[in-house]
Amino acid sequence: MIAIVLFAVIFMFALALLLACFAPNPNLSRAVEADRLSNDRRPRLSGGALRELAVALLDQLGLVVVEEEVRGDERRLIAAPKDPDGPSLQASRYVVFLSPSPPGDVVEQPLIVELSEYVKAERAAVGMLITPYHISNAGLAGLDVPIELVDGARLRQLAATYLPARAAQLDRFRGFPSPSGALQPAASA
């Protein structure tokens, strides 16, 4: 009797492991289907270009990057207010996560929770998550720290406000809605 129950438990864990390893990512499936149905042939914004845009926005907001961590295509930045004498230890710190190419063009909740924990660990004032695509924050109520979520539409609004010369350039890239709301196909060379 114990052997049957033990076998059932082991079999259940083996099936769960196989499902976890080989189940398709629904966001990736949605992105492939959206790409197939979409007329949007604009290129994606590269990680370096997103970093450059984020640093320029932080500069316009009076912040300077004091630390940077690279994780593949993603980046973790620590920013502090500009100080003519150099960054002080007493200054507020801001944690900025850049996600230039999330799976399925959707940033999922685990990255938001990771940002929240990172903000707590750094004792930062605010955390920001910046991506040119969508952010799925459904079901994330009650985070202990202030988090700013900046998706493609909001990033374009911020660029239009603080970096007007660059806002028009963003319209060339996928993920950013153009001011008219229409999709613009890439120019053929």
C-alpha angles and dihedrals in degrees: 000000000000090000091056093050091045091049091049092051093048091046091050092052091047091052091047090051092049091048091050092049100044106027113115119249105248092208091054091049090050092049093050090049092046090050090050093050097037126095088206106114096163116132122252121258109254123234092247092051091049090050091049091050093047093049091049090050091048089050091053089050091054097257132123128201110246100171135022133189122191120210107177106289093345125084135202114206130188113204131188134185115278113261123184089219093051130267112319127214091235095058122107115259128217125203116214123189117195117200108180099170114022117180109273090004089279126109106218130215097261091069091050090051090048089052090051091052091046090052090051092048093049092042087229125171097230140002124216129195113198124189134149090227137052129309120212107209099155112140096017102119123148104030108172096225134052111263127185115205113203114187127177096280094047092044089055091050091051091048091050090052101041104019106029093167091059097043093077090050091057091062088073092065132077116251096038117097113224117238091255091049092237122123115245119212117223115265114254116238 
